Amino acid sequence: MFYYLLKYVLLGPLLRVVFRPRIEGLEHVPPSGPAIVAGNHLSFADHFLMPAVLKRRITFLAKAEYFTGPGVKGRLTAFFFRSAGQIPVDRSGKEAGQAAIREGLGVLSKGELLGIYPEGTRSHDGRLYKGKVGVAVMALRAGVPVIPCAMIGTFEAQPPGKVIPNIHPVVIRFGKPLEFSRYAGMEHEKAVLRAITDEIMYAILTLSEQEYVDEYAAVVKAGQAAAKGEKERKFPRAPLS
């Protein structure tokens, strides 16, 4: 109930005013039945913009940190994300990927839409990064189509670290469903999973027209953070007099 209150009364109208989204290809999203919507991830606002423009309810897999904050603020944040159709997934440890797959398959088994960002994290520089194969595993196990989606302009509207978004036009573009029944029963073949994931990422790339980086975003982020830390260690800032 609160999901639809957010969508049609509280948050949805506000998002439409601030971002003025233009929607393209909405006819590619099936009106019923299970399907995966796989998109690029440029901004915190992506979690709410796509649900706001879809006619159907969509459930996203979201990082568990959104649900575990301390105090009243943390509980309110967790309530908000759950009400907005987000499912917490712990991204740490060896079982993180399997946990995400189990949660995603649970959503699809109910005949619902599942939203997922194959990059695994937000892009820190606006480029599109290599996708993780969990989306391929879920598509094969559930036997569902994958609808590629491109968020365009959300990086400029709300780049990483910015709390209050800029007023900036956004395009949300859906592509034709991708169907992988030809690979049925091959969800344990690494080469097949990689091929499917790359096909999905290429479809997203075609829609978004981003620059592509054939590396995982989390790895690139970690490398840049380590390099920054090493530089600060070698060249510490002089204390202010």
FENMOZI-V505756 format. One line per field, one symbol per residue. burial: 1 if it has 24 or more other ideal C-beta (glycine too) atoms within 12 Angstrom, else 0. A space follows every 50 residues. Layout:
# FENMOZI-V505756
burial = ???
This chain:
# FENMOZI-V505756
burial = 00100110001100100110101010011100011111111111111111 11110111111111011000000000010110111111101000001001 10111011000111111111111101111111111111111101111111 11111011010000100001111110110100100010000010011111 11111011010000001101100000000000000000000
